[in-house]
Amino acid sequence: MADGGGTDRAEPPEAPARPLDDIDRDILRMLQADGRASIRSVAERVHVSRANAYARINRLIEDGVIRGFGARVNHERAGKGAAAYVTLKIVQNSWRTVRDRLRALPEVAHIALVSGDFDVLLLVHTPDNRTLRELVLTRLQAIPEVLGTRTLLVFEEEDVEPPD
């Protein structure tokens, strides 16, 4: 499937996001580095009032620029020491169906529809290689629309944080 999966049903188009200015980008960098930063500290750091910082953050959330707030997890210390990128070849026009099934798998950390020799790229985290093997050979390959998989073990990983 060279076209990256196509579509199997229409989704409503998103409204275009409002353009970001330098202050918005500074706020995003700050929140990416520390999602628990207070409105006061954000306002002080980007040199705006608390009300302005609050309004800007809410706008970024409403526009879908900020999708949520979460913790950056050390997967190994959290008991998920095996990681892999898994590539999938899927039946043409089955992307949304496959994506919905992949979302239901707790081991899946990231799903991407891509172009090239395969259609989908997954990042998965499991407790060990035995569980990884079961995920790939039993659960992923059991999805009817999945035509083939390839697994790339991750030996070491690191989240890249935005520069200050």
Secondary structure as GFF3:
##gff-version 3
##sequence-region A 1 164
A	DSSP	alpha_helix	22	33	.	.	.	ID=ss1
A	DSSP	alpha_helix	39	46	.	.	.	ID=ss2
A	DSSP	alpha_helix	50	62	.	.	.	ID=ss3
A	DSSP	beta_strand	82	90	.	.	.	ID=ss4
A	DSSP	alpha_helix	95	103	.	.	.	ID=ss5
A	DSSP	beta_strand	108	113	.	.	.	ID=ss6
A	DSSP	beta_strand	120	126	.	.	.	ID=ss7
A	DSSP	alpha_helix	129	134	.	.	.	ID=ss8
A	DSSP	pi_helix	135	140	.	.	.	ID=ss9
A	DSSP	beta_strand	146	154	.	.	.	ID=ss10
###
